[in-house]
């Protein structure tokens, strides 16, 4: 594996993400990520990964606590740095979240975060391996076959304002976008770092953009 | 469609993989890292690793071991054994666990489980429930099956769900290691009562039994140990069989 020197990869440290698993996956690909929440590290990176587990309101509160919210918006929106949100990290890219209470998100991709509407026979959280159907081609899914399974753990979903940003979707009682992309900003609802080889491939594809 | 998860459970004690019958008669089943490497190559859905000596010897899960495992496995990893503080969970998640499985502390202190779910998110906390059937009652046991509690099975499960655990793993101590089938009736009772995913554990012995447990008890996942350690069957064999029977699994 060749190590690319010109990539500066940052995994956002915010106490709400499984930064360990994400950076392990990146190291396994031959890159050397830094885990940080410092402003200078954010603005000097070429690729930012925002992991996240837990609830939307608490996630945003942590980002605000460390001034990450403003810095990530500037880095992605104004500087055009590539950003990949994972699980809650994807959800926080939305305009508004409705988990526990109404909370403003990063508003990098228009949409709202709402609870999965499933009937009584389906359990929540939606935990386990589920299929991702591709809607359009995208750099993030290069060399990944359509309809492969990825590992999900969530109860809320990204209700995208515009269909055109939905790269892939998944069904659990309802269809929801599981991969989104707008310009330099990407999000995946599943955990690529926990989804074996095709998951790791998604991370690799992102880092190669 | 969401797939039914087929999960090997690895029980260990000082880096030695072990397996018992009814939570006793422990025998060594090889080295833990060797088993992990094989499951990683075979791309299993998920792994549950339990340090069975931790609670009773008052020691903690070896964090270096967790890191070593997490460095090789890009699949969901659940660790359990001796967890009774927020610091324990924080260290395990940092070392590479995705979820922690809590049994004894969940029997002794619901408030701790509540705090753990609030701090780390409910997806990170798996409630582990061990029980024995005594005079037609399911009695909850803690401390790796060595301590009888006063908890009532139904109430305990409902309380864990209410507090916020993301899922529960339910193990029949009577069935454990016997290879004579899961306790389907009790599992069915649990899935009917709960809205969170239920992982069946204890007694898996044949493909037919595994199929029956999914069809009749509607569990989300099947955890098993002996069938993989002491028979020639692999998780993939199980999944191929279930797939032929039209059960959604990840092949």
Boltz contact constraints between the chains, C-beta under 6 A:
constraints:
  - contact:
      token1: [A, 20]
      token2: [B, 94]
      max_distance: 6.0
  - contact:
      token1: [A, 20]
      token2: [B, 96]
      max_distance: 6.0
  - contact:
      token1: [A, 53]
      token2: [B, 121]
      max_distance: 6.0
  - contact:
      token1: [A, 54]
      token2: [B, 121]
      max_distance: 6.0
  - contact:
      token1: [A, 123]
      token2: [B, 195]
      max_distance: 6.0
  - contact:
      token1: [A, 123]
      token2: [B, 196]
      max_distance: 6.0
  - contact:
      token1: [A, 123]
      token2: [B, 197]
      max_distance: 6.0
  - contact:
      token1: [A, 125]
      token2: [B, 123]
      max_distance: 6.0
  - contact:
      token1: [A, 125]
      token2: [B, 166]
      max_distance: 6.0
  - contact:
      token1: [A, 127]
      token2: [B, 197]
      max_distance: 6.0
  - contact:
      token1: [A, 128]
      token2: [B, 2]
      max_distance: 6.0
  - contact:
      token1: [A, 128]
      token2: [B, 3]
      max_distance: 6.0
  - contact:
      token1: [A, 128]
      token2: [B, 5]
      max_distance: 6.0
  - contact:
      token1: [A, 129]
      token2: [B, 3]
      max_distance: 6.0
  - contact:
      token1: [A, 129]
      token2: [B, 250]
      max_distance: 6.0
  - contact:
      token1: [A, 130]
      token2: [B, 2]
      max_distance: 6.0
  - contact:
      token1: [A, 149]
      token2: [B, 250]
      max_distance: 6.0
  - contact:
      token1: [A, 151]
      token2: [B, 76]
      max_distance: 6.0
  - contact:
      token1: [A, 153]
      token2: [B, 123]
      max_distance: 6.0
  - contact:
      token1: [A, 172]
      token2: [B, 2]
      max_distance: 6.0
  - contact:
      token1: [A, 194]
      token2: [B, 75]
      max_distance: 6.0
  - contact:
      token1: [A, 194]
      token2: [B, 76]
      max_distance: 6.0
  - contact:
      token1: [A, 196]
      token2: [B, 43]
      max_distance: 6.0
  - contact:
      token1: [A, 196]
      token2: [B, 74]
      max_distance: 6.0
  - contact:
      token1: [A, 196]
      token2: [B, 75]
      max_distance: 6.0
  - contact:
      token1: [A, 200]
      token2: [B, 74]
      max_distance: 6.0
